[in-house]
Amino acid sequence: MEVNSLRKDTVERLRKVKKEQALTVANILEMLEKAGYYLSEATVKRVFSENADPNSFKCRDTIAPLADVLLDFYNDQSGTADVEALKSLIR
């Protein structure tokens, strides 16, 4: 799977989880902090903004922490190609 496509798909999933779970930016920041990550409030807001280009975010610094706390990619054992591709990008 192409990196840009993977990044876009992951950001779309993050947005979907946020909406489905009715999470606020404050909730997400708290989840990140509990997991030992730091992202600025502005960055989190940008990721979840519908106008933001998913390809402008860095996988390791921005998408990976959010995926870890919201999608639990690091513990996902499904073996699907997109999960494995994201894991390899992060590593």
N, CA, C and O atoms as a Tinker XYZ file with bonds, in Angstrom:
   364  protein
     1  N      0.848000   -1.178000    0.000000    73     2
     2  CA     0.000000    0.000000    0.000000    64     1     3
     3  C      0.892000    1.238000    0.000000    63     2     4     5
     4  O      1.876000    1.294000    0.738000    81     3
     5  N      0.565000    2.199000   -0.795000    73     3     6
     6  CA     1.316000    3.437000   -0.923000    64     5     7
     7  C      1.245000    4.240000    0.383000    63     6     8     9
     8  O      0.208000    4.268000    1.045000    81     7
     9  N      2.343000    4.881000    0.741000    73     7    10
    10  CA     2.439000    5.619000    1.996000    64     9    11
    11  C      1.363000    6.697000    2.102000    63    10    12    13
    12  O      0.694000    6.802000    3.130000    81    11
    13  N      1.191000    7.498000    1.051000    73    11    14
    14  CA     0.198000    8.572000    1.114000    64    13    15
    15  C     -1.211000    8.032000    1.268000    63    14    16    17
    16  O     -2.025000    8.612000    1.986000    81    15
    17  N     -1.501000    6.937000    0.606000    73    15    18
    18  CA    -2.817000    6.316000    0.714000    64    17    19
    19  C     -3.025000    5.766000    2.128000    63    18    20    21
    20  O     -4.100000    5.916000    2.710000    81    19
    21  N     -2.002000    5.139000    2.663000    73    19    22
    22  CA    -2.060000    4.604000    4.017000    64    21    23
    23  C     -2.273000    5.727000    5.029000    63    22    24    25
    24  O     -3.091000    5.609000    5.942000    81    23
    25  N     -1.532000    6.809000    4.854000    73    23    26
    26  CA    -1.657000    7.954000    5.752000    64    25    27
    27  C     -3.082000    8.510000    5.699000    63    26    28    29
    28  O     -3.688000    8.783000    6.734000    81    27
    29  N     -3.601000    8.671000    4.497000    73    27    30
    30  CA    -4.954000    9.209000    4.324000    64    29    31
    31  C     -5.988000    8.289000    4.958000    63    30    32    33
    32  O     -6.877000    8.753000    5.673000    81    31
    33  N     -5.878000    6.999000    4.703000    73    31    34
    34  CA    -6.818000    6.030000    5.275000    64    33    35
    35  C     -6.776000    6.040000    6.803000    63    34    36    37
    36  O     -7.813000    5.967000    7.461000    81    35
    37  N     -5.577000    6.131000    7.353000    73    35    38
    38  CA    -5.428000    6.135000    8.808000    64    37    39
    39  C     -6.044000    7.387000    9.407000    63    38    40    41
    40  O     -6.744000    7.302000   10.416000    81    39
    41  N     -5.802000    8.538000    8.816000    73    39    42
    42  CA    -6.380000    9.791000    9.328000    64    41    43
    43  C     -7.900000    9.729000    9.234000    63    42    44    45
    44  O     -8.592000   10.205000   10.134000    81    43
    45  N     -8.424000    9.157000    8.170000    73    43    46
    46  CA    -9.876000    9.011000    8.051000    64    45    47
    47  C    -10.425000    8.119000    9.158000    63    46    48    49
    48  O    -11.485000    8.402000    9.716000    81    47
    49  N     -9.708000    7.046000    9.476000    73    47    50
    50  CA   -10.129000    6.163000   10.578000    64    49    51
    51  C    -10.092000    6.897000   11.912000    63    50    52    53
    52  O    -10.995000    6.755000   12.736000    81    51
    53  N     -9.042000    7.679000   12.113000    73    51    54
    54  CA    -8.936000    8.448000   13.355000    64    53    55
    55  C    -10.121000    9.398000   13.500000    63    54    56    57
    56  O    -10.713000    9.509000   14.574000    81    55
    57  N    -10.454000   10.068000   12.429000    73    55    58
    58  CA   -11.586000   11.005000   12.452000    64    57    59
    59  C    -12.893000   10.271000   12.729000    63    58    60    61
    60  O    -13.753000   10.767000   13.457000    81    59
    61  N    -13.030000    9.091000   12.145000    73    59    62
    62  CA   -14.245000    8.301000   12.352000    64    61    63
    63  C    -14.373000    7.868000   13.814000    63    62    64    65
    64  O    -15.454000    7.953000   14.397000    81    63
    65  N    -13.273000    7.407000   14.402000    73    63    66
    66  CA   -13.289000    6.989000   15.808000    64    65    67
    67  C    -13.630000    8.167000   16.708000    63    66    68    69
    68  O    -14.429000    8.035000   17.635000    81    67
    69  N    -13.031000    9.311000   16.437000    73    67    70
    70  CA   -13.302000   10.504000   17.241000    64    69    71
    71  C    -14.787000   10.840000   17.207000    63    70    72    73
    72  O    -15.397000   11.137000   18.235000    81    71
    73  N    -15.346000   10.788000   16.024000    73    71    74
    74  CA   -16.765000   11.121000   15.863000    64    73    75
    75  C    -17.655000   10.069000   16.520000    63    74    76    77
    76  O    -18.567000   10.413000   17.271000    81    75
    77  N    -17.398000    8.791000   16.243000    73    75    78
    78  CA   -18.217000    7.708000   16.788000    64    77    79
    79  C    -18.186000    7.652000   18.314000    63    78    80    81
    80  O    -19.195000    7.360000   18.955000    81    79
    81  N    -17.023000    7.934000   18.883000    73    79    82
    82  CA   -16.860000    7.870000   20.331000    64    81    83
    83  C    -17.153000    9.210000   21.012000    63    82    84    85
    84  O    -17.065000    9.325000   22.235000    81    83
    85  N    -17.500000   10.215000   20.212000    73    83    86
    86  CA   -17.783000   11.568000   20.713000    64    85    87
    87  C    -16.637000   12.084000   21.580000    63    86    88    89
    88  O    -16.852000   12.650000   22.652000    81    87
    89  N    -15.417000   11.876000   21.090000    73    87    90
    90  CA   -14.226000   12.322000   21.820000    64    89    91
    91  C    -13.957000   13.790000   21.545000    63    90    92    93
    92  O    -14.136000   14.271000   20.426000    81    91
    93  N    -13.533000   14.479000   22.560000    73    91    94
    94  CA   -13.118000   15.864000   22.398000    64    93    95
    95  C    -11.599000   15.899000   22.238000    63    94    96    97
    96  O    -10.914000   14.908000   22.491000    81    95
    97  N    -11.094000   17.030000   21.824000    73    95    98
    98  CA    -9.637000   17.194000   21.721000    64    97    99
    99  C     -9.015000   16.990000   23.104000    63    98   100   101
   100  O     -7.951000   16.383000   23.222000    81    99
   101  N     -9.672000   17.492000   24.141000    73    99   102
   102  CA    -9.165000   17.320000   25.513000    64   101   103
   103  C     -9.093000   15.836000   25.880000    63   102   104   105
   104  O     -8.119000   15.404000   26.495000    81   103
   105  N    -10.108000   15.053000   25.512000    73   103   106
   106  CA   -10.086000   13.607000   25.771000    64   105   107
   107  C     -8.886000   12.958000   25.094000    63   106   108   109
   108  O     -8.181000   12.147000   25.695000    81   107
   109  N     -8.667000   13.323000   23.844000    73   107   110
   110  CA    -7.575000   12.734000   23.071000    64   109   111
   111  C     -6.226000   13.125000   23.653000    63   110   112   113
   112  O     -5.326000   12.291000   23.753000    81   111
   113  N     -6.081000   14.378000   24.035000    73   111   114
   114  CA    -4.826000   14.826000   24.646000    64   113   115
   115  C     -4.559000   14.066000   25.947000    63   114   116   117
   116  O     -3.416000   13.716000   26.241000    81   115
   117  N     -5.597000   13.816000   26.713000    73   115   118
   118  CA    -5.454000   13.062000   27.959000    64   117   119
   119  C     -5.032000   11.615000   27.672000    63   118   120   121
   120  O     -4.167000   11.066000   28.355000    81   119
   121  N     -5.646000   11.012000   26.666000    73   119   122
   122  CA    -5.288000    9.649000   26.278000    64   121   123
   123  C     -3.830000    9.578000   25.825000    63   122   124   125
   124  O     -3.105000    8.648000   26.179000    81   123
   125  N     -3.414000   10.561000   25.047000    73   123   126
   126  CA    -2.025000   10.612000   24.583000    64   125   127
   127  C     -1.072000   10.728000   25.768000    63   126   128   129
   128  O     -0.062000   10.028000   25.834000    81   127
   129  N     -1.397000   11.608000   26.693000    73   127   130
   130  CA    -0.535000   11.818000   27.863000    64   129   131
   131  C     -0.418000   10.544000   28.687000    63   130   132   133
   132  O      0.676000   10.186000   29.123000    81   131
   133  N     -1.537000    9.856000   28.905000    73   131   134
   134  CA    -1.518000    8.610000   29.678000    64   133   135
   135  C     -0.660000    7.547000   29.012000    63   134   136   137
   136  O     -0.062000    6.708000   29.685000    81   135
   137  N     -0.603000    7.587000   27.685000    73   135   138
   138  CA     0.195000    6.614000   26.932000    64   137   139
   139  C      1.650000    7.055000   26.782000    63   138   140   141
   140  O      2.462000    6.327000   26.210000    81   139
   141  N      1.983000    8.239000   27.292000    73   139   142
   142  CA     3.362000    8.715000   27.235000    64   141   143
   143  C      3.723000    9.484000   25.982000    63   142   144   145
   144  O      4.900000    9.618000   25.648000    81   143
   145  N      2.716000    9.991000   25.286000    73   143   146
   146  CA     2.955000   10.775000   24.073000    64   145   147
   147  C      2.644000   12.233000   24.325000    63   146   148   149
   148  O      1.868000   12.580000   25.216000    81   147
   149  N      3.270000   13.088000   23.515000    73   147   150
   150  CA     2.926000   14.503000   23.561000    64   149   151
   151  C      2.711000   15.014000   22.147000    63   150   152   153
   152  O      3.589000   14.929000   21.289000    81   151
   153  N      1.515000   15.548000   21.931000    73   151   154
   154  CA     1.205000   16.300000   20.719000    64   153   155
   155  C      0.563000   17.587000   21.189000    63   154   156   157
   156  O     -0.186000   17.593000   22.166000    81   155
   157  N      0.849000   18.666000   20.505000    73   155   158
   158  CA     0.238000   19.935000   20.902000    64   157   159
   159  C     -1.253000   19.908000   20.586000    63   158   160   161
   160  O     -1.710000   19.154000   19.727000    81   159
   161  N     -1.987000   20.734000   21.288000    73   159   162
   162  CA    -3.422000   20.846000   21.041000    64   161   163
   163  C     -3.682000   21.283000   19.603000    63   162   164   165
   164  O     -4.605000   20.790000   18.954000    81   163
   165  N     -2.869000   22.207000   19.113000    73   163   166
   166  CA    -3.036000   22.696000   17.744000    64   165   167
   167  C     -2.849000   21.573000   16.721000    63   166   168   169
   168  O     -3.575000   21.508000   15.729000    81   167
   169  N     -1.887000   20.699000   16.958000    73   167   170
   170  CA    -1.645000   19.584000   16.041000    64   169   171
   171  C     -2.830000   18.623000   16.041000    63   170   172   173
   172  O     -3.277000   18.183000   14.982000    81   171
   173  N     -3.333000   18.302000   17.221000    73   171   174
   174  CA    -4.474000   17.398000   17.312000    64   173   175
   175  C     -5.686000   18.013000   16.608000    63   174   176   177
   176  O     -6.400000   17.325000   15.878000    81   175
   177  N     -5.909000   19.282000   16.826000    73   175   178
   178  CA    -7.026000   19.956000   16.154000    64   177   179
   179  C     -6.863000   19.903000   14.642000    63   178   180   181
   180  O     -7.834000   19.685000   13.919000    81   179
   181  N     -5.628000   20.103000   14.158000    73   179   182
   182  CA    -5.374000   20.059000   12.716000    64   181   183
   183  C     -5.660000   18.688000   12.133000    63   182   184   185
   184  O     -6.257000   18.581000   11.062000    81   183
   185  N     -5.239000   17.635000   12.828000    73   183   186
   186  CA    -5.465000   16.276000   12.335000    64   185   187
   187  C     -6.957000   16.014000   12.159000    63   186   188   189
   188  O     -7.369000   15.376000   11.190000    81   187
   189  N     -7.755000   16.500000   13.086000    73   187   190
   190  CA    -9.183000   16.217000   13.049000    64   189   191
   191  C     -9.992000   17.257000   12.284000    63   190   192   193
   192  O    -11.217000   17.164000   12.208000    81   191
   193  N     -9.317000   18.233000   11.726000    73   191   194
   194  CA    -9.988000   19.216000   10.898000    64   193   195
   195  C    -10.273000   18.600000    9.530000    63   194   196   197
   196  O     -9.391000   17.999000    8.917000    81   195
   197  N    -11.488000   18.751000    9.066000    73   195   198
   198  CA   -11.865000   18.178000    7.768000    64   197   199
   199  C    -11.090000   18.812000    6.610000    63   198   200   201
   200  O    -10.961000   18.199000    5.551000    81   199
   201  N    -10.582000   20.010000    6.794000    73   199   202
   202  CA    -9.869000   20.716000    5.733000    64   201   203
   203  C     -8.385000   20.374000    5.667000    63   202   204   205
   204  O     -7.700000   20.760000    4.721000    81   203
   205  N     -7.889000   19.653000    6.665000    73   203   206
   206  CA    -6.460000   19.352000    6.720000    64   205   207
   207  C     -6.093000   18.241000    5.734000    63   206   208   209
   208  O     -6.844000   17.280000    5.562000    81   207
   209  N     -4.949000   18.380000    5.099000    73   207   210
   210  CA    -4.434000   17.381000    4.167000    64   209   211
   211  C     -3.710000   16.293000    4.964000    63   210   212   213
   212  O     -2.687000   16.578000    5.587000    81   211
   213  N     -4.213000   15.055000    4.960000    73   211   214
   214  CA    -3.565000   13.982000    5.715000    64   213   215
   215  C     -2.095000   13.774000    5.347000    63   214   216   217
   216  O     -1.313000   13.306000    6.174000    81   215
   217  N     -1.720000   14.111000    4.134000    73   215   218
   218  CA    -0.340000   13.907000    3.709000    64   217   219
   219  C      0.627000   14.924000    4.308000    63   218   220   221
   220  O      1.841000   14.801000    4.143000    81   219
   221  N      0.095000   15.921000    4.998000    73   219   222
   222  CA     0.971000   16.916000    5.614000    64   221   223
   223  C      1.446000   16.490000    7.000000    63   222   224   225
   224  O      2.269000   17.176000    7.606000    81   223
   225  N      0.939000   15.366000    7.509000    73   223   226
   226  CA     1.311000   14.907000    8.844000    64   225   227
   227  C      2.413000   13.866000    8.766000    63   226   228   229
   228  O      2.440000   13.043000    7.851000    81   227
   229  N      3.318000   13.909000    9.729000    73   227   230
   230  CA     4.393000   12.930000    9.801000    64   229   231
   231  C      3.863000   11.655000   10.444000    63   230   232   233
   232  O      3.199000   11.705000   11.479000    81   231
   233  N      4.153000   10.526000    9.835000    73   231   234
   234  CA     3.666000    9.250000   10.354000    64   233   235
   235  C      4.149000    8.990000   11.780000    63   234   236   237
   236  O      3.346000    8.719000   12.673000    81   235
   237  N      5.437000    9.073000   11.984000    73   235   238
   238  CA     6.007000    8.704000   13.281000    64   237   239
   239  C      5.644000    9.709000   14.367000    63   238   240   241
   240  O      5.325000    9.307000   15.486000    81   239
   241  N      5.683000   10.987000   14.071000    73   239   242
   242  CA     5.500000   12.003000   15.098000    64   241   243
   243  C      4.048000   12.358000   15.385000    63   242   244   245
   244  O      3.728000   12.769000   16.500000    81   243
   245  N      3.175000   12.209000   14.417000    73   243   246
   246  CA     1.794000   12.648000   14.588000    64   245   247
   247  C      0.799000   11.506000   14.479000    63   246   248   249
   248  O      0.001000   11.288000   15.391000    81   247
   249  N      0.841000   10.781000   13.384000    73   247   250
   250  CA    -0.169000    9.755000   13.143000    64   249   251
   251  C      0.035000    8.538000   14.046000    63   250   252   253
   252  O     -0.938000    7.989000   14.563000    81   251
   253  N      1.266000    8.114000   14.240000    73   251   254
   254  CA     1.525000    6.919000   15.045000    64   253   255
   255  C      1.003000    7.039000   16.479000    63   254   256   257
   256  O      0.326000    6.124000   16.949000    81   255
   257  N      1.291000    8.126000   17.187000    73   255   258
   258  CA     0.753000    8.226000   18.551000    64   257   259
   259  C     -0.771000    8.214000   18.592000    63   258   260   261
   260  O     -1.371000    7.577000   19.457000    81   259
   261  N     -1.387000    8.916000   17.657000    73   259   262
   262  CA    -2.854000    8.939000   17.613000    64   261   263
   263  C     -3.407000    7.561000   17.277000    63   262   264   265
   264  O     -4.392000    7.123000   17.871000    81   263
   265  N     -2.780000    6.882000   16.329000    73   263   266
   266  CA    -3.224000    5.533000   15.973000    64   265   267
   267  C     -3.053000    4.585000   17.145000    63   266   268   269
   268  O     -3.888000    3.708000   17.369000    81   267
   269  N     -1.978000    4.759000   17.889000    73   267   270
   270  CA    -1.723000    3.886000   19.030000    64   269   271
   271  C     -2.827000    4.019000   20.077000    63   270   272   273
   272  O     -3.314000    3.012000   20.590000    81   271
   273  N     -3.223000    5.238000   20.396000    73   271   274
   274  CA    -4.225000    5.416000   21.452000    64   273   275
   275  C     -5.660000    5.282000   20.959000    63   274   276   277
   276  O     -6.527000    4.846000   21.717000    81   275
   277  N     -5.930000    5.644000   19.717000    73   275   278
   278  CA    -7.310000    5.591000   19.223000    64   277   279
   279  C     -7.626000    4.311000   18.453000    63   278   280   281
   280  O     -8.755000    3.822000   18.507000    81   279
   281  N     -6.661000    3.773000   17.751000    73   279   282
   282  CA    -6.904000    2.584000   16.937000    64   281   283
   283  C     -6.202000    1.355000   17.486000    63   282   284   285
   284  O     -6.487000    0.232000   17.068000    81   283
   285  N     -5.286000    1.566000   18.420000    73   283   286
   286  CA    -4.547000    0.474000   19.053000    64   285   287
   287  C     -3.805000   -0.383000   18.033000    63   286   288   289
   288  O     -3.840000   -1.611000   18.112000    81   287
   289  N     -3.139000    0.251000   17.087000    73   287   290
   290  CA    -2.408000   -0.470000   16.058000    64   289   291
   291  C     -1.285000   -1.339000   16.613000    63   290   292   293
   292  O     -1.011000   -2.414000   16.080000    81   291
   293  N     -0.645000   -0.888000   17.663000    73   291   294
   294  CA     0.495000   -1.636000   18.158000    64   293   295
   295  C      0.098000   -2.990000   18.733000    63   294   296   297
   296  O      0.908000   -3.918000   18.753000    81   295
   297  N     -1.136000   -3.109000   19.197000    73   295   298
   298  CA    -1.612000   -4.376000   19.745000    64   297   299
   299  C     -2.523000   -5.114000   18.782000    63   298   300   301
   300  O     -3.041000   -6.177000   19.125000    81   299
   301  N     -2.731000   -4.581000   17.590000    73   299   302
   302  CA    -3.596000   -5.217000   16.606000    64   301   303
   303  C     -2.892000   -6.451000   16.047000    63   302   304   305
   304  O     -1.788000   -6.360000   15.510000    81   303
   305  N     -3.529000   -7.575000   16.178000    73   303   306
   306  CA    -2.951000   -8.831000   15.700000    64   305   307
   307  C     -3.680000   -9.363000   14.469000    63   306   308   309
   308  O     -3.519000  -10.528000   14.107000    81   307
   309  N     -4.487000   -8.505000   13.820000    73   307   310
   310  CA    -5.298000   -8.960000   12.692000    64   309   311
   311  C     -4.464000   -9.340000   11.484000    63   310   312   313
   312  O     -4.881000  -10.165000   10.671000    81   311
   313  N     -3.289000   -8.743000   11.364000    73   311   314
   314  CA    -2.410000   -9.070000   10.249000    64   313   315
   315  C     -2.825000   -8.464000    8.922000    63   314   316   317
   316  O     -2.264000   -8.818000    7.886000    81   315
   317  N     -3.801000   -7.552000    8.927000    73   315   318
   318  CA    -4.215000   -6.944000    7.672000    64   317   319
   319  C     -3.064000   -6.141000    7.090000    63   318   320   321
   320  O     -2.212000   -5.634000    7.818000    81   319
   321  N     -3.052000   -6.034000    5.784000    73   319   322
   322  CA    -1.938000   -5.397000    5.080000    64   321   323
   323  C     -1.748000   -3.940000    5.498000    63   322   324   325
   324  O     -0.613000   -3.498000    5.673000    81   323
   325  N     -2.826000   -3.192000    5.661000    73   323   326
   326  CA    -2.666000   -1.779000    6.006000    64   325   327
   327  C     -2.122000   -1.605000    7.415000    63   326   328   329
   328  O     -1.321000   -0.701000    7.654000    81   327
   329  N     -2.536000   -2.447000    8.351000    73   327   330
   330  CA    -2.011000   -2.373000    9.713000    64   329   331
   331  C     -0.526000   -2.709000    9.709000    63   330   332   333
   332  O      0.274000   -2.011000   10.331000    81   331
   333  N     -0.161000   -3.766000    9.017000    73   331   334
   334  CA     1.246000   -4.158000    8.946000    64   333   335
   335  C      2.095000   -3.083000    8.259000    63   334   336   337
   336  O      3.229000   -2.833000    8.667000    81   335
   337  N      1.553000   -2.456000    7.229000    73   335   338
   338  CA     2.286000   -1.394000    6.529000    64   337   339
   339  C      2.506000   -0.203000    7.449000    63   338   340   341
   340  O      3.599000    0.363000    7.470000    81   339
   341  N      1.492000    0.186000    8.207000    73   339   342
   342  CA     1.641000    1.308000    9.125000    64   341   343
   343  C      2.654000    0.971000   10.220000    63   342   344   345
   344  O      3.490000    1.804000   10.570000    81   343
   345  N      2.581000   -0.238000   10.755000    73   343   346
   346  CA     3.547000   -0.650000   11.769000    64   345   347
   347  C      4.977000   -0.570000   11.232000    63   346   348   349
   348  O      5.875000   -0.088000   11.923000    81   347
   349  N      5.188000   -1.037000   10.011000    73   347   350
   350  CA     6.544000   -1.001000    9.457000    64   349   351
   351  C      7.012000    0.415000    9.195000    63   350   352   353
   352  O      8.198000    0.710000    9.346000    81   351
   353  N      6.096000    1.304000    8.801000    73   351   354
   354  CA     6.457000    2.709000    8.615000    64   353   355
   355  C      6.883000    3.347000    9.928000    63   354   356   357
   356  O      7.845000    4.113000    9.979000    81   355
   357  N      6.155000    3.021000   10.986000    73   355   358
   358  CA     6.438000    3.593000   12.294000    64   357   359
   359  C      7.785000    3.122000   12.809000    63   358   360   361
   360  O      8.545000    3.897000   13.390000    81   359
   361  N      8.076000    1.850000   12.593000    73   359   362
   362  CA     9.347000    1.288000   13.066000    64   361   363
   363  C     10.481000    1.812000   12.236000    63   362   364
   364  O     11.635000    1.458000   12.475000    81   363
